């Protein structure tokens, strides 16, 4: 494994459960445009330790289109190159992240991927009608696929307008469990993705997570379900991208 002080990059499945007083994680890339339309770059990223790729960000790339308020854009699926990337990622065992992706692209991933997919930082569109969020049908499909969706703490994705509260996070968690199942809900806070003022009231970062857990408890989410949201469900999915680089899957 690669190490840097308190942090460790996992290279084996067992690294994810090691208890050494250090934070363990995987390398990820948010924006499939980094491939620049070249499939061979996927192998280069894999050999450098990347284990998850978010297929799009906020712009169209060679893989597909992002979410949009324009119906014609949202209906677009993966490109032919995008389907090649999907197949290659399955071969390497890399995690496919559909957050930011168009609805059509999401359904192509459900249709063609041979492994569970993740929506690393997306909420419930039924509760907050933002195109970055997932519809109930998407949540069901994600759960049936064995994947996970990470609860995003960005207020605009939680309550639409104004500043969200921890109770809004809990509300989305309850809905996600109801539609996708308790094995599909996880955390995707996006703490580093926007300004602090866009976080829910009373939430500055990981130091305030107890307020989130308390809101979930009050919403009727059980301690076992909270443990799954906090780490259990993600740990299960993170077993997919191994063994170590160079061996493939």
C-alpha positions in Angstrom: 0.0 0.0 0.0 1.0 3.6 -0.4 1.2 5.6 2.8 1.4 9.2 3.8 1.3 9.9 7.5 -2.3 9.3 8.8 -3.5 8.3 5.3 -3.2 5.0 3.4 -4.2 4.1 -0.1 -5.8 0.7 -0.2 -4.2 -1.8 -2.6 -5.9 -5.0 -1.3 -9.4 -5.7 0.0 -8.0 -6.4 3.5 -6.6 -2.9 3.6 -10.2 -1.6 3.9 -10.7 -3.3 7.2 -7.3 -2.8 8.8 -7.4 -1.1 12.1 -4.1 0.9 12.4 -5.3 4.3 13.5 -5.1 5.6 9.9 -7.6 6.7 7.3 -7.8 4.3 4.4 -9.2 5.2 1.0 -9.1 4.6 -2.7 -8.0 6.9 -5.5 -10.9 8.2 -7.7 -11.3 10.5 -10.7 -14.3 12.8 -11.0 -14.7 13.4 -14.8 -14.3 10.7 -17.4 -13.1 13.3 -19.8 -9.6 12.6 -18.4 -9.5 9.7 -20.8 -9.6 12.1 -23.7 -11.4 9.5 -25.8 -8.5 7.0 -25.5 -9.4 3.6 -24.0 -5.8 2.8 -23.2 -5.7 5.6 -20.7 -8.1 3.6 -18.5 -5.4 1.0 -18.0 -2.9 3.7 -17.1 -5.2 5.1 -14.5 -5.8 1.6 -13.1 -2.1 0.9 -12.8 -1.7 4.2 -10.9 -4.2 3.0 -8.4 -7.4 4.6 -9.5 -10.4 2.4 -8.6 -13.4 4.6 -9.3 -14.3 7.0 -12.1 -17.2 9.4 -12.2 -18.2 9.1 -15.9 -19.1 12.8 -16.4 -19.0 16.0 -14.5 -21.0 19.1 -15.6 -20.0 18.9 -19.2 -20.5 16.5 -22.1 -17.5 14.3 -22.8 -16.6 11.4 -25.1 -18.4 9.0 -22.7 -21.7 10.7 -22.4 -23.7 13.7 -21.2 -24.2 15.3 -17.8 -27.5 15.8 -16.0 -29.4 18.8 -17.3 -32.8 20.6 -17.0 -33.1 20.1 -20.8 -35.0 16.9 -21.5 -33.2 16.2 -24.8 -29.9 16.2 -22.9 -31.2 14.1 -20.0 -32.4 11.5 -22.4 -29.0 11.0 -24.0 -27.4 7.6 -23.3 -23.7 6.6 -23.3 -21.8 7.0 -26.5 -20.3 4.0 -28.3 -17.0 4.9 -26.6 -18.8 5.2 -23.3 -20.1 1.6 -23.6 -16.5 0.5 -24.4 -15.3 2.3 -21.2 -18.1 0.6 -19.2 -17.0 -2.8 -20.5 -13.3 -2.1 -19.8 -14.1 -0.8 -16.3 -16.0 -4.0 -15.6 -12.9 -6.0 -16.8 -10.6 -4.1 -14.5 -13.1 -4.2 -11.6 -13.2 -0.4 -11.4 -16.2 1.2 -9.8 -18.6 3.0 -12.2 -19.9 6.3 -10.7 -23.1 7.7 -12.2 -23.4 10.9 -10.2 -23.6 13.9 -12.6 -24.6 11.6 -15.5 -27.7 12.1 -17.6 -30.7 9.9 -16.9 -30.2 8.1 -20.2 -26.6 7.4 -19.3 -27.7 6.1 -15.9 -30.0 3.6 -17.5 -27.3 2.5 -19.9 -25.0 1.8 -17.0 -27.8 -0.3 -15.3 -28.4 -2.1 -18.6 -24.8 -2.9 -19.6 -22.7 -3.0 -16.4 -21.9 -6.5 -15.1 -21.0 -5.1 -11.6 -22.8 -2.9 -9.2 -22.7 0.9 -9.9 -22.5 3.8 -7.5 -24.0 7.2 -7.4 -21.3 8.7 -5.1 -23.0 11.9 -4.2 -26.7 12.1 -5.3 -29.9 12.5 -3.4 -33.6 11.8 -4.0 -35.3 13.7 -6.8 -38.8 13.0 -5.3 -37.8 15.1 -2.3 -35.8 17.8 -4.1 -36.5 18.2 -7.8 -33.0 18.8 -9.0 -31.7 16.9 -12.0 -28.5 15.9 -10.0 -30.7 13.8 -7.8 -32.1 10.3 -8.6 -35.7 9.4 -9.3 -37.5 6.7 -7.4 -37.1 4.4 -10.3 -33.4 5.0 -10.4 -33.1 4.3 -6.7 -34.9 1.0 -7.0 -32.7 0.0 -9.9 -29.6 1.0 -8.1 -30.7 -1.1 -5.1 -31.5 -4.1 -7.2 -28.2 -3.7 -9.0 -26.4 -4.0 -5.6 -25.0 -0.5 -5.8 -25.0 2.4 -3.4 -26.0 6.1 -3.4 -24.1 8.6 -1.3 -26.2 11.3 0.5 -24.9 14.7 -0.7 -24.9 17.5 1.9 -25.2 20.3 -0.6 -28.3 22.3 0.4 -29.5 22.8 -3.2 -29.7 19.0 -3.5 -31.5 18.6 -0.2 -34.2 21.2 0.0 -34.0 23.2 -3.3 -33.9 26.7 -1.8 -32.5 28.2 1.4 -30.2 26.4 3.8 -30.9 22.8 4.6 -30.9 21.3 8.1 -29.6 17.9 9.3 -33.2 16.8 9.3 -33.3 17.2 5.5 -30.3 14.7 5.3 -32.3 12.3 7.4 -35.4 12.7 5.3 -33.5 11.8 2.2 -31.9 8.8 4.0 -35.3 7.5 5.0 -36.6 7.9 1.4 -33.5 6.2 0.0 -33.9 3.3 2.3 -37.5 3.0 1.4 -36.9 3.0 -2.4 -33.5 1.4 -2.8 -33.2 -0.7 0.4 -31.1 -0.3 3.5 -28.1 -1.8 1.7 -28.0 1.0 -0.8 -27.8 4.2 1.3 -24.3 5.6 2.0 -22.6 8.9 2.6 -21.3 11.2 -0.3 -21.1 14.4 1.6 -19.1 16.4 -1.0 -17.6 18.4 1.8 -14.8 19.6 -0.5 -17.1 20.4 -3.4 -18.7 23.7 -2.5 -18.6 26.7 -0.2 -19.2 26.1 3.6 -22.4 28.3 3.5 -24.1 25.7 1.3 -23.8 23.0 4.0 -26.8 22.3 6.2 -27.2 24.5 9.4 -24.8 23.3 12.1 -22.7 21.2 9.8 -19.1 22.4 9.2 -17.5 19.1 8.4 -16.9 15.6 9.8 -16.6 17.1 13.3 -20.4 17.6 13.3 -21.5 14.2 12.0 -23.1 13.4 15.4 -25.8 15.9 14.5 -26.6 14.0 11.4 -26.7 10.7 13.2 -29.0 12.2 15.8 -31.4 13.5 13.1 -31.4 10.0 11.6 -32.2 8.4 14.9 -35.1 10.8 15.4 -36.3 10.0 11.9 -36.6 6.3 12.9 -33.5 5.0 11.2 -32.1 2.2 13.3 -28.6 1.9 14.7 -27.9 -1.0 12.4 -29.0 1.1 9.4 -26.9 4.1 10.5 -23.9 1.8 10.7 -24.6 0.7 7.1 -25.0 4.3 5.9 -21.8 5.4 7.8 -19.6 2.7 6.4 -21.0 -0.8 6.0 -22.6 -0.4 2.6 -19.7 1.4 1.1 -17.2 -1.1 2.4 -19.1 -3.8 0.7 -19.0 -2.1 -2.7 -15.4 -1.1 -2.2 -14.4 -4.8 -2.3 -15.1 -4.8 -6.1 -12.0 -3.0 -7.4 -9.4 -5.4 -6.1 -6.9 -7.3 -6.3 -3.8 -5.1 -6.6 -2.8 -3.1 -9.7 -1.5 -5.0 -12.6 -3.5 -8.2 -11.9 -6.8 -7.1 -13.4 -10.1 -8.5 -12.2 
